[in-house]
Amino acid sequence: MILGEGAVYQDYTIPPLTQTLPEMEAELQHQVFLKAVAAGRIVGSVGAYLKQGTC
């Protein structure tokens, strides 16, 4: 069984689990997001941005 990050750390207060839609929309304006898909379902994602030559 694959557990989500909240379950793994027994912490459901981490930002990805408490983020509001307006907060997500703001991040989409400044970051690139990639998704991982397995069997037609999104199973993970990562967001990144460039700062002083480092991503």
N, C-alpha and C positions, 0 to 999 in steps of 0.2 A: 504494500500500500504506500502511495506517495502522500506525504503530509505537507501542508502548506507551512510557510515560515512561521506563522503565528502558532501553529500547533507544535512545531519542532521546539520552539523556545518558550512555549506556554506563555506567550505575551501577545495579546490581541490589541495592544495599544500602539504598535509600531506604525509609523506614518502611512505606509501603503494600505493599511487596513482601516485607517481613520480619516483618510483624505477625502475632502468634499469634491463634488463635481467642479465647482469653480476653481478650486486649487489644481485639479488635474488639467483643466482647460488652460490655465495659466502656464503650467509646465509644458504643455504641448506647443506653446508659442516659442519656447526657447531651448527645447531639447529634441533629440532624435530618440524615438522609441522603437525597439525591436521586440517581436513576439516569438515565442516557441510554440509550435503546434504539434500535437500528437493525436492521431486518430480523429482529425478534424476539430479538435478542441484546443483552445488556448490553454497552455499548461504553465506558462511563465512569460515574464517580460523583463526588460531592462531599459532604463532611460539613461542617456548620456549627454553631456555638453562639453564644448571645447573651452578651456580656460588656460591662457598663457601657454599654448602649444601642447597641452595635455588633455586627453579625452577621458 
